[in-house]
Amino acid sequence: MHRVTKVLLVDDEADVLDFIAYNFQKEGYVTLTARDGIEAINVARKEKPDLMILDIMMPRLDGYAVVEHIRNSPDLQSLLIVMLTALNDEESELKGFAVGADDYVTKPIKPKLLISRVNALLRRKLELNQTGEIIRIGALVIDKERREVKLNNNELQLAKKEFDLLALLASKPGRVFQRQEILTNIWSEDTMAGDRTIDVHISKIRKKVGAHSVKTIKGVGYKFGQ
């Protein structure tokens, strides 16, 4: 379903890298590797991969710090990031989504499931990129093709998931989007992301776009505007 796609694999264990690379190469992906966080950022900046599969517990720079660095780098913000880790507690997972990961998968590695989730992320990104739609609501302008948001002609800096969520809500102002619908559209259907993940991103959007930009419909979901 995909064109030739570059996937950057980041883990400090060589056997893990070899195993993941083998399975992705069988599916036609081009694989790149890095053994720590610093190397991961350097490879990402040089090779511009489409997606990164990232361990958390690594030397020099852990996975959380890598995601934060990438989400604050204009040349890398569109990079999709899947955290693949042995940390299977809720706090670690929520932190992963909070710093900007697109998905969170726990070890032991299940190659078919991992590849399926990667395919879903890439497919959703392609669909978003193909719309080429500009949304204008008052002083707010959302350019989905350029992935830019401006308020009163001032450009706002939104992380990838913040942009995707804002664009979804603003695509139909006044319509209530249920929480499960938001998760399905913005996160993978089979991801462990939940209500807290959405709440974190809504809070960040409100701080940037305005406290009253997104209204909470208690027990249901969210809508853009009053």
C-alpha positions as CSV (number, residue, x, y, z in Angstrom):
1,M,0.0,0.0,0.0
2,H,3.0,2.3,0.3
3,R,5.7,3.8,-1.9
4,V,9.3,3.1,-1.0
5,T,9.4,4.4,2.6
6,K,12.3,5.1,4.9
7,V,11.9,3.8,8.5
8,L,14.5,4.8,11.1
9,L,14.9,2.1,13.8
10,V,16.3,3.2,17.1
11,D,17.3,0.8,19.9
12,D,20.5,0.2,21.9
13,E,20.3,-3.6,21.3
14,A,21.7,-4.8,18.0
15,D,19.6,-8.0,17.9
16,V,16.4,-6.0,18.3
17,L,17.4,-3.7,15.4
18,D,18.3,-6.7,13.2
19,F,15.0,-8.4,14.0
20,I,12.8,-5.3,13.3
21,A,14.8,-4.4,10.2
22,Y,14.4,-7.9,8.7
23,N,10.7,-7.8,9.1
24,F,10.3,-4.3,7.6
25,Q,12.6,-5.0,4.7
26,K,10.5,-8.0,3.8
27,E,7.6,-5.6,3.4
28,G,9.6,-3.3,1.1
29,Y,10.7,-0.7,3.5
30,V,14.1,1.0,3.4
31,T,15.5,0.8,7.0
32,L,18.0,3.0,8.8
33,T,19.3,2.3,12.3
34,A,20.7,4.2,15.3
35,R,21.9,2.9,18.7
36,D,21.2,5.9,20.9
37,G,19.2,9.1,21.0
38,I,21.9,11.5,19.8
39,E,22.6,9.3,16.8
40,A,18.9,9.0,16.1
41,I,18.5,12.8,15.8
42,N,21.6,13.1,13.6
43,V,20.4,10.3,11.2
44,A,16.9,11.8,11.1
45,R,18.2,15.2,10.2
46,K,20.5,13.8,7.5
47,E,18.2,11.1,5.9
48,K,14.7,12.6,6.5
49,P,12.9,9.3,7.2
50,D,9.1,9.0,6.9
51,L,8.8,7.3,10.3
52,M,10.9,6.5,13.4
53,I,10.4,3.4,15.6
54,L,12.0,4.5,18.9
55,D,13.0,2.8,22.1
56,I,12.8,4.8,25.4
57,M,15.6,3.5,27.6
58,M,18.8,4.3,25.7
59,P,22.2,5.8,26.4
60,R,23.1,9.5,25.9
61,L,19.5,10.6,25.3
62,D,16.3,8.7,26.1
63,G,13.3,8.3,23.8
64,Y,11.2,11.0,25.5
65,A,14.0,13.6,25.0
66,V,14.4,12.5,21.4
67,V,10.7,13.1,20.7
68,E,10.7,16.5,22.4
69,H,13.7,17.5,20.3
70,I,12.1,16.4,17.1
71,R,8.8,18.1,17.8
72,N,10.6,21.3,18.4
73,S,12.7,21.1,15.2
74,P,10.8,22.7,12.2
75,D,12.6,20.4,9.7
76,L,11.5,17.2,11.5
77,Q,8.0,18.0,12.9
78,S,6.3,15.9,10.2
79,L,8.3,12.8,11.2
80,L,6.0,10.1,12.5
81,I,7.2,8.5,15.7
82,V,6.2,5.1,17.2
83,M,7.6,4.3,20.6
84,L,8.5,0.6,21.0
85,T,9.5,-0.1,24.5
86,A,9.4,-2.6,27.4
87,L,7.8,0.1,29.6
88,N,4.2,-1.0,29.7
89,D,2.8,1.1,32.6
90,E,0.1,3.8,31.9
91,E,2.3,6.7,33.2
92,S,5.1,5.9,30.7
93,E,2.6,5.6,27.9
94,L,0.8,8.9,28.7
95,K,4.2,10.6,28.9
96,G,5.0,9.2,25.4
97,F,1.9,10.7,23.9
98,A,2.3,13.9,25.8
99,V,5.7,14.6,24.4
100,G,4.4,14.0,20.9
101,A,4.6,10.3,19.9
102,D,2.1,9.1,17.3
103,D,1.8,5.6,18.7
104,Y,3.1,3.6,21.7
105,V,3.7,-0.2,21.3
106,T,5.1,-2.4,24.1
107,K,7.5,-5.3,23.8
108,P,7.8,-8.2,23.2
109,I,7.8,-7.3,19.5
110,K,4.9,-8.6,17.4
111,P,6.2,-7.8,13.8
112,K,2.8,-8.1,12.0
113,L,1.0,-5.9,14.5
114,L,3.8,-3.3,14.5
115,I,3.9,-3.2,10.7
116,S,0.1,-2.9,10.6
117,R,0.2,0.1,12.9
118,V,3.0,1.7,10.9
119,N,0.9,1.2,7.7
120,A,-2.1,2.8,9.4
121,L,-0.1,5.9,10.4
122,L,1.4,6.3,7.0
123,R,-2.0,5.9,5.3
124,R,-3.5,8.5,7.5
125,K,-0.7,10.9,6.9
126,L,-1.1,10.5,3.1
127,E,-4.8,11.2,3.4
128,L,-4.2,14.4,5.3
129,N,-1.5,15.5,2.9
130,Q,-3.7,15.0,-0.1
131,T,-6.7,17.1,1.0
132,G,-4.9,20.4,0.3
133,E,-7.6,22.2,2.2
134,I,-7.5,25.7,3.8
135,I,-9.8,26.3,6.8
136,R,-10.7,29.8,7.7
137,I,-12.6,30.6,10.8
138,G,-12.5,34.3,11.7
139,A,-8.9,35.3,12.4
140,L,-7.8,31.6,12.4
141,V,-6.4,30.1,9.2
142,I,-5.4,26.4,9.0
143,D,-3.5,25.3,5.9
144,K,-3.6,21.5,5.9
145,E,-1.3,21.2,2.9
146,R,1.4,23.4,4.4
147,R,0.5,22.3,7.9
148,E,0.5,25.9,9.1
149,V,-1.8,27.6,11.6
150,K,-2.1,31.4,11.7
151,L,-4.1,33.5,14.2
152,N,-4.4,37.2,13.4
153,N,-1.7,36.7,10.8
154,N,0.7,35.4,13.4
155,E,2.0,31.8,12.8
156,L,1.4,29.4,15.7
157,Q,3.8,26.5,16.5
158,L,1.8,23.4,17.0
159,A,3.1,19.9,17.4
160,K,2.0,17.3,14.9
161,K,-0.8,15.8,16.9
162,E,-2.0,19.2,18.0
163,F,-2.3,20.3,14.4
164,D,-4.1,17.1,13.3
165,L,-6.6,17.4,16.2
166,L,-7.2,21.1,15.6
167,A,-7.7,20.6,11.9
168,L,-10.2,17.8,12.6
169,L,-12.3,19.8,15.0
170,A,-12.2,23.0,12.9
171,S,-13.2,21.1,9.7
172,K,-16.8,21.1,11.0
173,P,-17.3,24.0,13.5
174,G,-20.1,23.4,16.0
175,R,-20.2,19.6,15.4
176,V,-19.5,17.5,18.4
177,F,-16.7,14.9,17.8
178,Q,-17.0,12.0,20.2
179,R,-13.9,10.9,22.0
180,Q,-13.7,7.5,20.2
181,E,-14.1,9.3,16.9
182,I,-11.2,11.5,17.7
183,L,-9.0,8.6,18.7
184,T,-9.9,6.7,15.5
185,N,-9.1,9.7,13.3
186,I,-6.0,11.0,15.1
187,W,-4.6,7.9,16.7
188,S,-4.5,4.3,15.5
189,E,-7.7,2.4,16.2
190,D,-5.8,-0.2,18.1
191,T,-3.6,2.1,20.1
192,M,-3.8,2.4,23.9
193,A,-4.3,6.1,23.8
194,G,-7.3,7.2,25.8
195,D,-9.2,10.1,27.3
196,R,-6.2,11.5,29.1
197,T,-4.2,11.7,25.8
198,I,-6.9,13.7,24.2
199,D,-7.3,16.0,27.2
200,V,-3.5,16.8,27.2
201,H,-3.6,17.8,23.5
202,I,-6.9,19.9,23.9
203,S,-5.3,21.8,26.7
204,K,-2.2,22.6,24.6
205,I,-4.5,23.7,21.7
206,R,-6.5,26.0,23.9
207,K,-3.3,27.7,25.2
208,K,-2.2,28.5,21.7
209,V,-5.5,29.2,19.9
210,G,-7.6,30.5,22.7
211,A,-9.2,29.2,25.8
212,H,-12.7,29.2,24.3
213,S,-11.7,27.8,20.9
214,V,-12.6,24.2,21.8
215,K,-15.6,23.5,24.0
216,T,-16.0,20.3,26.1
217,I,-19.3,18.5,25.8
218,K,-19.2,16.6,29.1
219,G,-19.4,12.8,28.7
220,V,-19.4,13.0,24.9
221,G,-16.4,14.8,23.4
222,Y,-15.4,18.2,21.9
223,K,-16.4,20.7,19.4
224,F,-14.8,23.8,17.8
225,G,-16.4,27.1,18.8
226,Q,-19.4,27.8,21.0
